[in-house]
């Protein structure tokens, strides 16, 4: 009976751990999405994986975020068929590996450096999650889930 209970607990924990291990990257860290910031240096200091999120924080109405291809990124010209994100708290799920490009389409903001390119790697393995700054720390949801699984195991036995 104890083996069956342990297997049930392990299955439940494994189902919830994978999505919890993603990293939320606050673009620009504490500075956010703004003019006169070196987003190239910021992106080079991070590691991005499938399952992670990019979070663009800015004052709504002052900026926006366009997903771009390489040509649009290099020319600072958003594609006509792409809708901008405009909430001021835009979250982008990184769903596939490869190079991804984003830019601000307001006036000449892109030309003033409001663009970022990230290289997304395959999903990472390991037990941990990260804060919005990208620093690896235990995720409170993960810790709560592990505690719940432990108590489930004790109750079932």
N, C-alpha and C positions, 0 to 999 in steps of 0.2 A: 504493500500500500504506500509506503514511504517513497519508493522509487517512482510510482505513478504520480504522486503529488509533486515530486521534484521535477519530473518531466513537464507537467502542466505549468509549473511556475517558470521553468526555463523557456518554454514556448511563448508564454505571455510576455515575459521580459524581452525576448528577442524580437517580438513584433513591434515593441514600442521603442527600443533602443536605437535602431537604425535611423529613423527620422530625427531623433533628438540629437544625434552627433553632428549635425550640420553647423556651420559657422555663419553667423550674421556679421557681415562687413559693413560698417557705417562708412560710406564713401567720404574720405577726408577726415576720418576719425572725429574728434571733437569739433573740428572746424566746419564739417558738413560740406555741402555742395555750394560753392561760392566762387567769386572772382578772385584772381591773384593767389592761387594755390597750386602747388606742384603735384598734380594728380599722377604724373608719370612716376615720380619718386614714391608716392603713396602706394601705387599698385605694385611697384617693384619690391616693396617691403612686405608684401602679403603673399599668401599662397591660397589660391581659389580652387575649389573642388565642386564637382557635380553634387547638387544637394544644398550647397551654400546659398546665401542670399546677399544681394547688394541692396543697401538701404540708402536712398538719396534723401537727405533732410535739408530743407531750405524754406524760406518764407514763401508761402503760396502766392503765386502771381509774379514773383520776381525772377523765377527761373523755371525751367522744365527739363525733362529728360527724354531724349530720343534714343531708341536703339538704332544703331547705324551699321552699315557695311563698311568695308575698308575705304572705298572711294568717298563715301559721304563723310566719314571720319576725317580723312586727309584734307578734304575740301571744305570742311565745316558747313556742309549743306545737307540738312536732313532730307531724306527721301520723301517725295510727295505722298506716297502711299502708307506712311508710318504715322500713327497718332502719337502725340507726345503724352508723357505722364506729367500731371500738373498738380498733384495733391499737396506737395511739400513734404510728404512722407512716403515716397514711392519705393516699393519693394519689388525687386526683380529676382525670381528664382533662377538659379543657374542650373539648367536642365540637361545640358550636353557639353562634352569637352570641346575645347578649341578656343580660338581667339574671339573675344566679344568687344564691341565698341559702343560707347555711349557719349552723347554730347548734349549741351544746352543749345536750344534753337532760338533763344531770345537775342535780338539785335546781333552784336558782334561778340557775345560772351564766349562762344567756342574759340574764336580767334584770340581771345584773351586767356585761353588756357582751360576753359570749362569743358574738358573732354577727358575721357579716361578709357584706356584699353586694358582689358584683363585677359589673362590666359587661364582658361578653366581646365583643370586636370581631372582625371577620372575620380569617382567617389573615393574618399579616404576610408581607411580602416583604423580602428582603435576605439578606445573607450574614453570619450571626453567630448566636450563641446566647447564653444567659445563665446565670449561676450561680443558685444557690438564692435568693440575696438579690434577684434581679431585675436586677442590674447587667450590662450587655451586655459580654461577653467572648468571645474565640474559644473554641469548644468543642473539647476535646482530641480527641474522636471526629472532628469535622470536619477538624481539622488532620491527624490520622492518615490520614483518607481521602484528603485532597488529596495528601499525600506518597505514599501507595500508588498513587494514580492517576498521578502523575508518573513513578514508577518503572515502572509497567506500560507507560506510553507509551514510556519509554526501552528497555525490554526487547523490546517488540514491534517497534521500529524497528531 
